[in-house]
Amino acid sequence: MRWLLTGAAVASSLLSLVGPPAHAELLPERVAKAAQERIATDTVQTLVFGVVDGDKSEVIAFGKLDDGKSPDGDTVYEIGSITKTFTATLLAREVLAGRMTPDTPVARLLDGFKIPARGSKEITLGAIATQYSRTNFSTRSSMPSSALSATAIRK
């Protein structure tokens, strides 16, 4: 019996280092378990999930940041190319709802911003979703990707 209690205490201590979620009512248990395993094996340092189910929502975080704090819904991550997936998903929702089409020009949605175009060809939502903006930057290979967006779109 003592061994079982000692094992439980050690397991509990290890889980506190992994950073179990504070409120995980909506996150499926298998997802929480997989997240804890990835944190425990140093596969990733932190994971943050946002879950929405009807009118309920929650943010669940795992791991520790470099400063020792736990991440939360305000933690900033560089997410890179996955934003293309978000963009295409949001466009699909708007198209299905009849509010936009893939041919909707980006300039029409960003009033007050200078959006580049090539001749009469405007950048459309469909072009962005398919990763084909119809722009050609001569210095593209020498510029970091973050500079491209700042160069391409000016207020």
N, C-alpha and C positions, 0 to 999 in steps of 0.2 A: 504494500500500500504506500509506503514511504517513497519508493522508487517512482510510482505513478504520480504522486504529488510533486516530486522534484522535477520529473519530466514535464509536467504541466507548467510548472513555474518557469522552467527554461524556455519552453515553447512560447509561453506568454511574453517573456522578455524579448525573445527574438522577433515575435510579431510586432512588438512596440517599435522595434528598430525599423522594420519594414514599413510601418506606417499604415495600419489598417484605416479604412475610410471612417470619417466621423459619422456620416449619415449615408447609409447605403441601402435605403429602402427600395429604390427603383433599379439599381444596378443588379443585373443577374449575378447570382452567387458564383457561377462558373467564370464570369468575367473578372470579378473581384479576386477570385483564387488565382487566375492566370496572371493578373496584375501583380499580386503579392509575390508569386513565384519569380516573375521577371525582375522585380526589385531585389528580392533576396539573392538572386544569382548574378546581380550586377549586369544584367542584359540591358537594362535602362536605369537611369538615375531616378526619374520621376515619371509618373503618368497621371493625367487629369482627364476625367470623363465628365461630360455634360449629358444628362439624361432628361428627356422630356417625354412624359406620358400623359396625354390629355392636358389637364390644367395643373398637373404636378410637374415640378422640375427640381433637379438637384445637381450639385457639382461634387464629385467624389475624387479625392486626390490620394496618391500613394507616393512614398519615398520622401527624400529630403533634398533641398536645394544646396548649393555650395556653401551658403551661409548657415546651414543647419536648420533653416525654417522649412515648414511644410509648404508645398505649393497649394494654390487655391484657384478659384475661378478668375482671379485677376493676374495670375502668373503669365508673363509674356514668353511665348515660345516662337522660335523661327520655324515655320512649318513648310516653307519652300513650295515645291510643286504640288502639294496636295490641295492647294487653293484652287487649282484648275478643276479638280473633282467637285469642290463645293460650288464653284461658279456654274459648271454644267448642270449640277443637280438643282440649283436654284432656278436656272433658266428653264429647265424641264418643268418644274412646278408652275412657273409663270405661264409657259406656253400651254400646258394642260388646263390651266385656269382661264385661258383666253385673254390674259392681260398683256402679253407680249408675244413676239414672234422671233425666230432666229434672225430675221432680217432687220430687226429693230436697231437703228444706229445708236451707238454708245453716246455720241454727242447729244442726242435728243434727251438722254437721261441725266447728263452731267452739265446742266446749264451753268454757264460761267467758266467752264474749263475749255482749254484749247486742246482738242483731240486731233491727232494727225490723220491725214487722209492721203491717198495716192490718186491724184486727179479727181475724178468724180466718185471713186470707190471709197466709201466710208467704212470705218471699222464697225462691225456689227456684233451683237451679242453672240450670234452663231459662230463668227470668226474667232472670238475669244474662247468660246466653249470647245471649239475644235483645235485650238492653239494655232490658229492661222490668222494673224492680225492684218495681213496685207501691207505691213510696213517693212521698210528696208533701211536699216541703220548702217551706214558705211563703216562706222566705228564699233559695230556690235561685238566683234571678237575681242576688242581691247577694253570693253567696258564690263564692269560687274553687272549682274542682272538687276541688282537694286538700283543702279544708276540708270538703267534703261527706262524703268517706269518713271523715274523722276524727270528724265529727259523727254520722254514721249508725251507726258501729260502735264501741262502747265496751267496754273490758274490765271 
